[in-house]
């Protein structure tokens, strides 16, 4: 079974400053991410931070930020994941891109909009779960607040890795790691999570805690309070052994959302 190498980019995002953020990610991708990475993961709204100003910041599907993702995936020869503020058919979306090296892509629109920040007043919620096959692995990518809704990220489809990108503030970070570990254990899957660091325009601090967890709930790597590229290699045979020895998923309830 093929192992897969992941780079998780924990970065301090400049508020609503696309040019500064793009320049920072280009520098990191060019100097800190190894050339043999299979998958590179950026935070939620990586060009703007978690802004409720889509009228000012949104781009179309053929806009410069999507094209930048295409070019970076081609340049690194890795899948690059991150979310952008997108306008399509008179709606705004917090949209995750799964960008392949050949510049083809899949999208996932954030399903659970964070009402405490008024996200539901500015963005349209998605309705479709995304599952992506890549190098013999099946990934389920989602966004931030989705983490709190286990029925939505429940492993009904035998995915191998749940991937979460976020702008999760320090004030609620005590929920972050236990929820991510729970998702790994209950779904018998790897969990990858990327959070930003730094302060946003409202004064909320973010301390990262980006991490990787194996299907047994064991922490593989994490980082707190600083910009850092975390590197982790996932072992698919380890996950399959766990599922064979403890076949809990065979007894899961069958239902559809």
N, C-alpha and C positions, 0 to 999 in steps of 0.2 A: 504494500500500500504506500502511496506517495505521501510523504510529509510535505508541509507547506509553511513557508516563512513569511511572517507578518511584521510590518513596521507600523507602530501606533504613534501618531504625532500629537503630543501634548504641547499646546502653544498658547501664549498670551495673545488674544485677538485685539486688534485696534478697532475701536468703535466706529462702525459704518464707514470704514476707510478701506475700500477694496484694493486700491493700489498698494498700500502698505502691507496688507495681508498677503496679497499675491506675491509681492517681492520677498516677504519672509519665507513663504512656503517654497518658492523657487530656490532660495538659498539653502534651505534645509534639505530639499530633495536632491540638490546638486552636491552637497557635502556631507550629510549625516545619514542618509539612507543607503544601505548597501545595494550594490547593483544586482544581487541575486534575490532581492525581495520579490515575492510573488504577489503580495497584496499590501497596499499602502492606505492607511485609514486616517482621514482628517476629521476635525470636529464638526458638529452641527453649525450651519450657517458660517462656514469658515472664511468667507470674504467680508462679512459684515458684523459678526457676533449676533446675538439673539435680539434682533430689532423688530419693533412693531411699526416700522415705517416702510412697508412694501411699496407704497405709492411712489416713494422717492428712490428706492433701491432695487426694485424688481427688474429682472432681465428676461428677454424671450428665450426660447429654447435654442436659438441660433446666436445668442449673445456672447460677449467676450469671455465670461466666466466659464460657460460650457465649453467653448472652444479651447480655453486654457486647460481644462481638464482633459480634453481629447489629446492635446499636444503633450501633456505631462505623462499620460498613460502610454502614448507611443514612445516617448523619449526614454522612460524608465523600463518599458516592456513589462509593466506590472499593471494589475487592476488598481485603479485609484477610486476611493470611496469618500464622499463628503456631501453635505447638503447646501443648497443655494436657495435664495428667494427668487422664485420663477413666476412670471405672469403668463397665463395661457387662457385664451377664450374668456377674457374679462374676469378671471379669478386669479388669486395669488395663492401660491403653494410653498410650504417648507418641503422642498423636494430633494430626496437623496438620489445621487447618481452612482451607479455601478459601472464605471467607465473602463472598458477593455483596451488593451494595447492597439487593437485594430480600429479603434475609435467608435466601435459599436457600443451600445449601453442599454442598461435597464434602469427604470426609475421606481421609486417608492415615495408616495406622498404621506407625510406624517398623519397617522390615524387619530391619535389622541392629542388634541390641541390644548395647551396649558392655559386654562381659563383664568387662573389666578393672575396671570400677566396679560389677559385679554387677547391671547393668541387667536381664540375662536372668533373674535370680532374683526380680525384682519385677514385671516387665512382660511382656505377651504380644506376640510379634512379629507384625507384619502379613504378609500373603501376596500383596497385590495392589498393583501399580504404579498410580499415579494419573496420568492425562493429562487436562488441562482446556483447553477452547477458550474464548478470551476476546478479543473485539475483533479477530478475524482471526488471533490467535496461538494456538499450542498450547504449553502449559506442562507440565513434568514436575517437580513439587515433591517433595523428599525431605528427610531429616533427618540431619544431623551425620555419624555413623559410616557411613551409607550411602555417603558419598563414596569410601570406600576400596574399594568393590566395583564396578568398572566394568562387569561383566556385568549388574548390576542396573540401573544407570542408562544403559546403552547405548541409543543412539538407533535403536531398531528401528522406531519409529512415526513418524518424521519430525517430531519435536517441534522447536519453534523456540527454546525457552529452558529450560535446566535451572536449577531454583531450589532452594537449600539453606539451611536454617535450622539454627543450631548453638549449642552451648556448648562451644567447642573451646579447650582451655587453651593458654597461652603455651608450656608445656614441649614441645608438639608442633606449634607453629605453623609451623615450617620445612617441614612436610609440606603445609600447607594451600594455599598459593598455587600451588605446582607441580601439585598434584592437580587443582585447579580449572581451571587453564589447560589441563592435559591433557584434561579433560572437554570443554572448549570446542573444542579442536582436533580431537579424534578424533570428536566428534559433530557438528561443524560447526554448533554452536548457540551462542547467547548463554548465559552463565552468570552468575547472580546468587547471592550468598552473604552471609548476615547472621550475624554472630557477636556475642556479648556482650563487654563489658569488665568489669573489676573482679574482686575476689577472692571465691571461694565459701567455704562453711563449712569445707572441708578445707584451706584455705590456698592453693589453686591460683589463680593469677592468669590472667586472660583479657585479651588485648590487642587484641581485635577483628580487624582486618584484613578487615573486610567489604569487598566489592568487586563490580565488574561487569567481565566480560571479553567481548570480541566473538568471533565465530566463527573469527577468524584468530588467536586467542590473545593479543590486545592488550588491555592493561588500560585500561579506560575511567574508572574511579575507584576509590579505596580510602581507608581511614582506619585509623590505628593509635593505640591507647592512649587514646582519649578518647570520650566520648559525642558522637555526631554523627548527623545525618540526611543521608544521601547521596542525591543526586538524579541520575538518569540517564535518558536517552531512548534507547530501542532503535529502530534503523532496520531494518525487515524487508527492504527492497529490497537493502540491503548484504549481508545474509545470503543472500538468494536469488541475488545476483550471484556470490558466492563459490561457492555450490553448483553453479551453472551452469558456471563457469570451471574449477572443480576438483571434478569429480563423484566424489569418493572414496566417498561413501555408496552409490553404485551397486554397488560391489564388496564391500560388507560381507557377512559370513557370515550365513546364515539359520539361526537356531536359537531355541528357546523355553526359558525357564526354567520 
